[in-house]
């Protein structure tokens, strides 16, 4: 190597620290580079021998490397927000089988190429559960893609118009877990429904798919526009499936109401004398 490249000619030139830093960068061991001096001092203080010193360093490198890989998978998943199952209030949705959700978080269904469908009215936490399961999959080493049904159809139609549909379909098929959120909120065009069906069909018994919907199965025809297409899609999605029933009072509405009630505790002190405040909405009532 030449000096112009900024690289040492050999181990006979440069200080050991410079050479070590160079070699560790070349070997892509950033954690070892960052920690070796501190760990060396700790091991000298504790009387740790050289093999255990190297073991400590390499364990730190592996832990940090796995953390970076998880962070990369989370970025590539394109989650709208990062949510874990730890923050989900299962008691708010009594119809949801908590033990099943926690079992699914182990991600064995992905190894079995099985699907998950979460059904329930709006605001019951279907997206939260889907995001939590997606995060768990990233943490366990699986590639994940998150999208809404409307967004996915838009991307597919755009790719078709730009003659890159085959490439997008291959990318979607390659993901170990595809999460399609909010199926049923927006009716699909006949072309869009066919393109969405093609994605599910290509993933059938090749990868796992999570679908959330505010509609029961018998109403999916209203979204897809065709009984034949709906039947074929459900046949593939439900062949190997775990159903999460999530009907109940709106989880978001309950949280919003609780926040409003909490805020009204301080409101009377700030209100003008003589004004009355609705304890449920926080609105000032007319005199």
C-alpha positions as CSV (number, residue, x, y, z in Angstrom):
1,X,0.0,0.0,0.0
2,X,1.2,3.5,-0.7
3,X,1.3,6.4,1.7
4,X,-1.1,8.2,-0.7
5,X,-3.7,5.7,0.3
6,X,-3.3,6.6,3.9
7,X,-2.4,3.0,4.8
8,X,0.7,1.7,6.5
9,X,3.2,-0.3,4.4
10,X,3.5,-3.0,6.9
11,X,3.8,-3.9,10.6
12,X,7.3,-2.4,10.8
13,X,5.9,1.1,10.3
14,X,3.7,3.1,12.5
15,X,2.8,2.7,16.2
16,X,1.0,-0.4,17.3
17,X,-2.1,1.6,18.2
18,X,-2.3,3.1,14.6
19,X,-1.7,-0.3,13.0
20,X,-4.2,-2.0,15.4
21,X,-6.8,0.6,14.6
22,X,-6.2,0.2,10.9
23,X,-6.5,-3.6,11.0
24,X,-9.6,-3.6,13.1
25,X,-11.3,-1.2,10.7
26,X,-10.3,-3.4,7.8
27,X,-11.7,-6.4,9.6
28,X,-14.9,-4.4,10.4
29,X,-14.6,-4.8,14.2
30,X,-15.7,-1.4,15.4
31,X,-16.6,-2.5,18.9
32,X,-13.2,-4.2,19.5
33,X,-11.6,-1.0,18.3
34,X,-13.6,1.1,20.7
35,X,-13.4,-1.2,23.7
36,X,-10.0,-3.0,23.5
37,X,-8.0,-0.5,25.6
38,X,-10.7,-0.2,28.4
39,X,-11.2,-4.0,28.5
40,X,-7.4,-4.5,28.6
41,X,-7.1,-2.3,31.7
42,X,-10.0,-4.1,33.4
43,X,-8.5,-7.5,32.7
44,X,-5.1,-6.4,33.9
45,X,-6.7,-5.1,37.1
46,X,-8.7,-8.4,37.6
47,X,-5.8,-10.7,36.6
48,X,-7.7,-12.1,33.6
49,X,-5.6,-14.1,31.2
50,X,-5.3,-13.4,27.4
51,X,-7.9,-15.9,26.2
52,X,-10.5,-14.5,28.5
53,X,-9.6,-11.0,27.5
54,X,-10.1,-11.9,23.8
55,X,-13.4,-13.7,24.8
56,X,-14.7,-10.5,26.5
57,X,-13.8,-8.4,23.4
58,X,-15.4,-10.7,20.9
59,X,-18.5,-11.1,23.0
60,X,-18.9,-7.3,23.0
61,X,-18.4,-7.3,19.3
62,X,-21.1,-10.0,18.7
63,X,-23.6,-8.3,21.0
64,X,-23.1,-4.9,19.3
65,X,-23.2,-6.5,15.8
66,X,-26.5,-8.1,16.6
67,X,-27.9,-4.8,17.9
68,X,-26.9,-3.1,14.7
69,X,-28.5,-5.9,12.6
70,X,-31.8,-5.6,14.6
71,X,-31.8,-1.8,14.1
72,X,-31.2,-2.3,10.4
73,X,-34.1,-4.8,10.1
74,X,-36.3,-2.3,11.9
75,X,-35.4,0.5,9.5
76,X,-35.9,-1.7,6.5
77,X,-39.4,-2.8,7.8
78,X,-40.5,0.8,7.5
79,X,-42.7,0.7,10.6
80,X,-44.7,4.0,10.9
81,X,-43.8,3.9,14.6
82,X,-42.0,1.4,16.8
83,X,-44.3,-0.3,19.3
84,X,-43.8,-3.4,21.4
85,X,-46.3,-5.8,22.9
86,X,-45.0,-4.8,26.4
87,X,-46.9,-1.5,26.0
88,X,-50.2,-3.1,24.9
89,X,-53.0,-3.1,27.5
90,X,-54.5,-6.6,27.0
91,X,-57.1,-6.0,29.6
92,X,-58.7,-3.3,27.4
93,X,-59.6,-5.9,24.8
94,X,-61.1,-8.9,26.6
95,X,-61.8,-10.8,23.3
96,X,-58.1,-11.0,22.5
97,X,-56.3,-14.2,23.4
98,X,-53.3,-12.8,25.2
99,X,-51.6,-16.2,25.5
100,X,-51.9,-16.7,21.7
101,X,-50.4,-13.3,21.0
102,X,-47.4,-14.0,23.4
103,X,-46.9,-17.4,21.8
104,X,-46.9,-15.8,18.3
105,X,-44.3,-13.3,19.5
106,X,-41.9,-16.3,19.6
107,X,-42.1,-16.2,15.8
108,X,-42.4,-20.0,15.3
109,X,-45.4,-19.3,12.9
110,X,-42.8,-17.6,10.6
111,X,-40.8,-20.8,10.5
112,X,-44.0,-22.6,9.6
113,X,-45.0,-20.0,7.0
114,X,-48.3,-19.4,8.7
115,X,-50.4,-16.3,8.6
116,X,-52.1,-14.1,11.2
117,X,-55.4,-12.2,10.7
118,X,-56.5,-9.6,13.3
119,X,-60.2,-8.7,13.0
120,X,-62.0,-6.1,15.0
121,X,-63.6,-2.7,14.9
122,X,-61.6,0.5,14.6
123,X,-59.4,1.6,17.5
124,X,-59.0,-1.8,19.2
125,X,-55.3,-2.0,18.8
126,X,-54.9,-4.2,15.8
127,X,-52.1,-2.1,14.3
128,X,-50.4,-2.0,17.7
129,X,-50.4,-5.8,17.9
130,X,-49.2,-6.1,14.3
131,X,-46.4,-3.7,15.0
132,X,-45.4,-5.5,18.2
133,X,-45.3,-8.9,16.3
134,X,-43.3,-7.2,13.5
135,X,-40.8,-5.8,16.0
136,X,-40.5,-9.2,17.7
137,X,-39.7,-10.8,14.2
138,X,-37.0,-8.2,13.6
139,X,-35.4,-9.0,17.0
140,X,-35.4,-12.7,16.2
141,X,-33.6,-12.2,12.9
142,X,-36.5,-12.2,10.3
143,X,-36.9,-9.6,7.5
144,X,-40.1,-7.7,7.8
145,X,-42.1,-5.3,5.5
146,X,-44.9,-3.2,6.9
147,X,-47.5,-1.4,4.8
148,X,-51.1,-0.5,4.7
149,X,-53.4,-2.1,2.1
150,X,-54.0,1.2,0.4
151,X,-50.3,2.1,0.3
152,X,-49.4,-1.3,-1.0
153,X,-51.9,-1.2,-3.8
154,X,-50.7,2.3,-4.7
155,X,-47.1,1.0,-4.9
156,X,-48.1,-2.0,-7.0
157,X,-50.0,0.1,-9.5
158,X,-47.2,2.7,-9.7
159,X,-44.7,-0.1,-10.2
160,X,-46.9,-1.6,-13.0
161,X,-47.1,1.7,-14.8
162,X,-43.3,2.1,-14.5
163,X,-42.6,-1.4,-15.7
164,X,-40.9,-2.5,-12.4
165,X,-43.8,-4.6,-11.0
166,X,-41.9,-7.9,-11.2
167,X,-39.1,-6.5,-9.1
168,X,-41.4,-5.2,-6.4
169,X,-43.3,-8.5,-6.3
170,X,-40.0,-10.3,-5.8
171,X,-39.1,-8.0,-3.0
172,X,-42.4,-8.5,-1.3
173,X,-42.2,-12.3,-1.8
174,X,-38.6,-12.4,-0.3
175,X,-39.7,-10.8,3.1
176,X,-40.1,-13.5,5.7
177,X,-43.0,-11.5,7.2
178,X,-45.3,-9.1,5.3
179,X,-47.7,-7.0,7.4
180,X,-50.7,-5.5,5.5
181,X,-52.5,-3.1,7.9
182,X,-56.0,-1.6,7.5
183,X,-57.5,-3.8,4.8
184,X,-61.1,-2.7,4.5
185,X,-60.8,1.0,5.2
186,X,-60.6,2.0,1.6
187,X,-62.4,0.1,-1.3
188,X,-60.0,-1.1,-4.0
189,X,-60.3,-0.8,-7.7
190,X,-60.6,-4.0,-9.7
191,X,-57.0,-3.7,-10.8
192,X,-55.8,-2.9,-7.3
193,X,-57.6,-5.8,-5.9
194,X,-56.1,-8.2,-8.5
195,X,-52.6,-6.9,-7.8
196,X,-53.1,-7.3,-4.0
197,X,-54.4,-10.9,-4.6
198,X,-51.3,-11.6,-6.6
199,X,-49.0,-10.6,-3.7
200,X,-50.9,-12.9,-1.3
201,X,-50.9,-15.7,-3.8
202,X,-47.2,-15.5,-4.4
203,X,-46.5,-15.6,-0.7
204,X,-48.8,-18.6,-0.1
205,X,-46.8,-21.3,1.7
206,X,-43.6,-19.3,1.0
207,X,-43.7,-16.6,3.7
208,X,-45.9,-15.4,6.6
209,X,-48.4,-12.5,6.2
210,X,-50.2,-10.5,8.9
211,X,-53.4,-8.8,7.8
212,X,-55.5,-6.4,10.0
213,X,-59.0,-5.5,9.1
214,X,-62.0,-3.8,10.6
215,X,-64.3,-6.0,8.6
216,X,-65.5,-9.6,9.2
217,X,-64.6,-12.0,6.3
218,X,-68.1,-11.9,4.9
219,X,-67.7,-8.2,4.2
220,X,-64.4,-8.4,2.4
221,X,-66.2,-8.6,-1.0
222,X,-67.2,-5.0,-0.5
223,X,-63.5,-4.0,-0.5
224,X,-62.2,-6.4,-3.1
225,X,-65.2,-6.0,-5.4
226,X,-65.4,-9.6,-6.5
227,X,-66.8,-12.7,-4.7
228,X,-64.5,-14.9,-6.8
229,X,-61.4,-13.0,-5.9
230,X,-62.4,-12.7,-2.2
231,X,-63.0,-16.4,-2.0
232,X,-59.6,-17.2,-3.6
233,X,-57.8,-14.8,-1.4
234,X,-59.4,-16.1,1.8
235,X,-58.6,-19.6,0.7
236,X,-54.9,-18.8,0.7
237,X,-54.8,-16.6,3.7
238,X,-56.8,-18.9,6.0
239,X,-55.2,-22.2,5.0
240,X,-52.5,-21.9,7.8
241,X,-53.8,-19.1,10.0
242,X,-54.1,-17.7,13.5
243,X,-57.2,-15.5,14.0
244,X,-57.0,-12.7,16.5
245,X,-60.5,-11.5,17.5
246,X,-60.2,-7.9,18.6
247,X,-63.8,-6.6,18.9
248,X,-64.7,-4.3,21.8
249,X,-64.8,-0.7,22.8
250,X,-62.3,1.5,21.0
251,X,-59.0,1.3,22.7
252,X,-58.0,4.8,21.4
253,X,-61.3,6.3,22.4
254,X,-60.9,5.0,25.9
255,X,-57.3,6.4,26.1
256,X,-58.5,9.8,24.8
257,X,-61.4,9.9,27.3
258,X,-59.0,9.1,30.1
259,X,-56.7,11.9,29.1
260,X,-59.5,14.4,28.9
261,X,-60.8,13.4,32.3
262,X,-57.3,13.8,33.7
263,X,-56.9,17.2,32.2
264,X,-60.2,18.4,33.7
265,X,-58.9,17.9,37.2
266,X,-56.9,21.1,36.9
267,X,-59.4,22.9,34.7
268,X,-61.8,24.2,37.4
269,X,-59.0,26.2,39.0
270,X,-58.3,27.8,35.6
271,X,-61.9,28.4,34.6
272,X,-63.7,31.6,35.1
273,X,-65.7,31.7,38.3
274,X,-69.2,30.3,37.8
275,X,-68.4,28.2,34.7
276,X,-69.3,24.5,34.7
277,X,-67.2,21.9,32.9
278,X,-68.5,18.6,31.5
279,X,-66.4,15.9,33.3
280,X,-66.5,13.6,30.3
281,X,-65.5,15.9,27.5
282,X,-63.8,18.8,29.3
283,X,-66.1,21.3,27.5
284,X,-67.3,24.5,29.2
285,X,-71.1,24.2,29.5
286,X,-73.3,27.2,28.7
287,X,-74.6,29.0,31.7
